[in-house]
């Protein structure tokens, strides 16, 4: 799966919880549950699995 595919898949999932402009902010903001890394950087460097895991936590009611 390409980085572009990962971005699209994550954006679609996040639309259940955030507005489109909020998703872009979230992707570019360092996240404490990603050791201060930005989700967009992780996706671009081929490490989307941790971002997917974080997004999946939303389904369980976790606040991310």
TISE-117483 format. One record per atom (N, C-alpha, C, CB): residue in three letters; residue number from 1; x negated, y, z negated. Coordinates in steps of 0.05 Angstrom, whole numbers, plus 5000, padded with zeros to 4 digits. Glycine has a CB too. Layout:
N
residuo_num_x_y_z
ala_NUM_X_Y_Z;
...
REM end
This chain:
64
residuo_num_x_y_z
unk_1_4983_4976_5000;
unk_1_5000_5000_5000;
unk_1_4982_5025_5000;
unk_1_5019_5000_4975;
unk_2_4989_5044_5016;
unk_2_4973_5069_5018;
unk_2_4980_5088_4995;
unk_2_4977_5082_5045;
unk_3_4963_5107_4991;
unk_3_4968_5128_4971;
unk_3_4994_5142_4977;
unk_3_4945_5148_4969;
unk_4_4999_5148_5002;
unk_4_5024_5161_5010;
unk_4_5048_5144_5003;
unk_4_5024_5167_5041;
unk_5_5046_5118_5007;
unk_5_5068_5100_5000;
unk_5_5073_5101_4969;
unk_5_5062_5071_5009;
unk_6_5050_5101_4954;
unk_6_5052_5102_4925;
unk_6_5066_5128_4916;
unk_6_5024_5099_4912;
unk_7_5058_5150_4928;
unk_7_5070_5176_4921;
unk_7_5100_5175_4926;
unk_7_5057_5199_4937;
unk_8_5108_5165_4949;
unk_8_5136_5165_4956;
unk_8_5152_5147_4937;
unk_8_5140_5155_4985;
unk_9_5141_5124_4931;
unk_9_5154_5105_4913;
unk_9_5158_5117_4885;
unk_9_5139_5078_4911;
unk_10_5137_5130_4875;
unk_10_5138_5142_4849;
unk_10_5157_5166_4849;
unk_10_5109_5152_4840;
unk_11_5156_5182_4870;
unk_11_5175_5205_4871;
unk_11_5204_5195_4871;
unk_11_5169_5222_4897;
unk_12_5210_5175_4886;
unk_12_5237_5164_4887;
unk_12_5246_5155_4859;
unk_12_5240_5141_4907;
unk_13_5229_5141_4845;
unk_13_5235_5132_4818;
unk_13_5239_5156_4799;
unk_13_5213_5113_4808;
unk_14_5221_5175_4801;
unk_14_5222_5198_4783;
unk_14_5247_5216_4788;
unk_14_5197_5214_4785;
unk_15_5259_5215_4812;
unk_15_5283_5230_4817;
unk_15_5306_5222_4799;
unk_15_5290_5227_4847;
unk_16_5304_5199_4788;
unk_16_5325_5190_4769;
unk_16_5323_5206_4743;
unk_16_5322_5160_4763;
unk_17_5300_5219_4738;
unk_17_5296_5232_4712;
unk_17_5289_5261_4714;
unk_17_5274_5218_4698;
unk_18_5277_5270_4736;
unk_18_5267_5297_4739;
unk_18_5277_5309_4765;
unk_18_5237_5298_4737;
unk_19_5276_5336_4766;
unk_19_5282_5350_4792;
unk_19_5257_5348_4809;
unk_19_5290_5379_4787;
unk_20_5261_5352_4835;
unk_20_5238_5349_4854;
unk_20_5214_5366_4847;
unk_20_5248_5356_4882;
unk_21_5219_5391_4840;
unk_21_5196_5409_4833;
unk_21_5183_5401_4807;
unk_21_5206_5438_4831;
unk_22_5198_5389_4789;
unk_22_5186_5379_4764;
unk_22_5169_5355_4768;
unk_22_5209_5372_4744;
unk_23_5176_5339_4788;
unk_23_5160_5315_4794;
unk_23_5132_5324_4804;
unk_23_5174_5298_4816;
unk_24_5131_5344_4822;
unk_24_5106_5354_4832;
unk_24_5088_5365_4809;
unk_24_5110_5375_4853;
unk_25_5101_5379_4790;
unk_25_5086_5389_4767;
unk_25_5075_5366_4751;
unk_25_5104_5407_4750;
unk_26_5093_5346_4746;
unk_26_5085_5322_4730;
unk_26_5061_5308_4743;
unk_26_5108_5303_4727;
unk_27_5062_5305_4769;
unk_27_5041_5291_4783;
unk_27_5014_5306_4781;
unk_27_5048_5287_4813;
unk_28_5014_5332_4778;
unk_28_4990_5348_4778;
unk_28_4980_5355_4750;
unk_28_4994_5373_4794;
unk_29_4994_5346_4730;
unk_29_4988_5353_4702;
unk_29_4973_5330_4688;
unk_29_5013_5361_4686;
unk_30_4951_5336_4675;
unk_30_4937_5314_4660;
unk_30_4957_5302_4639;
unk_30_4912_5325_4645;
unk_31_4957_5276_4637;
unk_31_4976_5263_4619;
unk_31_4961_5248_4597;
unk_31_4993_5243_4635;
unk_32_4970_5252_4572;
unk_32_4956_5239_4550;
unk_32_4957_5208_4551;
unk_32_4968_5248_4524;
unk_33_4978_5197_4562;
unk_33_4980_5167_4564;
unk_33_4963_5156_4587;
unk_33_5009_5159_4567;
unk_34_4951_5174_4602;
unk_34_4932_5166_4623;
unk_34_4904_5176_4616;
unk_34_4942_5177_4651;
unk_35_4899_5178_4591;
unk_35_4873_5188_4581;
unk_35_4866_5215_4592;
unk_35_4851_5168_4588;
unk_36_4886_5233_4595;
unk_36_4882_5260_4604;
unk_36_4878_5262_4634;
unk_36_4858_5271_4591;
unk_37_4881_5241_4648;
unk_37_4878_5242_4677;
unk_37_4904_5251_4690;
unk_37_4870_5214_4689;
unk_38_4903_5261_4714;
unk_38_4927_5270_4729;
unk_38_4937_5246_4745;
unk_38_4920_5294_4747;
unk_39_4963_5241_4745;
unk_39_4974_5220_4761;
unk_39_4967_5222_4790;
unk_39_5004_5219_4758;
unk_40_4967_5246_4802;
unk_40_4960_5248_4830;
unk_40_4932_5240_4836;
unk_40_4964_5278_4839;
unk_41_4913_5246_4818;
unk_41_4885_5237_4822;
unk_41_4883_5207_4821;
unk_41_4867_5250_4801;
unk_42_4897_5195_4803;
unk_42_4896_5166_4800;
unk_42_4907_5153_4825;
unk_42_4911_5156_4775;
unk_43_4929_5163_4835;
unk_43_4941_5151_4859;
unk_43_4922_5155_4883;
unk_43_4968_5165_4866;
unk_44_4911_5178_4886;
unk_44_4892_5184_4908;
unk_44_4867_5167_4907;
unk_44_4885_5213_4908;
unk_45_4859_5158_4883;
unk_45_4835_5141_4881;
unk_45_4842_5112_4879;
unk_45_4820_5150_4856;
unk_46_4866_5104_4887;
unk_46_4873_5076_4889;
unk_46_4880_5063_4862;
unk_46_4851_5061_4901;
unk_47_4886_5079_4841;
unk_47_4892_5068_4815;
unk_47_4921_5075_4807;
unk_47_4872_5078_4794;
unk_48_4939_5069_4825;
unk_48_4967_5076_4820;
unk_48_4980_5057_4800;
unk_48_4983_5075_4846;
unk_49_4968_5034_4794;
unk_49_4981_5015_4777;
unk_49_4987_5026_4749;
unk_49_4964_4990_4774;
unk_50_4969_5042_4738;
unk_50_4974_5054_4712;
unk_50_4996_5075_4713;
unk_50_4948_5067_4701;
unk_51_4998_5089_4736;
unk_51_5020_5109_4739;
unk_51_5046_5094_4741;
unk_51_5015_5126_4764;
unk_52_5047_5072_4756;
unk_52_5072_5056_4758;
unk_52_5080_5046_4730;
unk_52_5068_5032_4777;
unk_53_5061_5037_4715;
unk_53_5067_5027_4688;
unk_53_5079_5049_4671;
unk_53_5042_5015_4675;
unk_54_5068_5073_4673;
unk_54_5078_5096_4658;
unk_54_5106_5103_4667;
unk_54_5060_5120_4661;
unk_55_5111_5104_4692;
unk_55_5138_5110_4703;
unk_55_5158_5088_4694;
unk_55_5137_5113_4734;
unk_56_5149_5063_4694;
unk_56_5167_5042_4686;
unk_56_5176_5044_4657;
unk_56_5153_5015_4690;
unk_57_5160_5058_4641;
unk_57_5168_5062_4613;
unk_57_5193_5079_4610;
unk_57_5145_5076_4598;
unk_58_5199_5095_4631;
unk_58_5223_5111_4630;
unk_58_5248_5094_4628;
unk_58_5224_5130_4655;
unk_59_5247_5071_4642;
unk_59_5270_5053_4642;
unk_59_5276_5043_4614;
unk_59_5265_5030_4661;
unk_60_5256_5042_4597;
unk_60_5260_5032_4570;
unk_60_5266_5054_4550;
unk_60_5235_5018_4560;
unk_61_5269_5079_4561;
unk_61_5277_5101_4544;
unk_61_5254_5117_4532;
unk_61_5294_5092_4522;
unk_62_5230_5110_4540;
unk_62_5206_5125_4530;
unk_62_5205_5152_4541;
unk_62_5181_5109_4536;
unk_63_5194_5171_4526;
unk_63_5190_5198_4536;
unk_63_5161_5200_4547;
unk_63_5195_5219_4513;
unk_64_5159_5208_4572;
unk_64_5132_5210_4583;
unk_64_5128_5238_4592;
unk_64_5128_5191_4607;
REM end
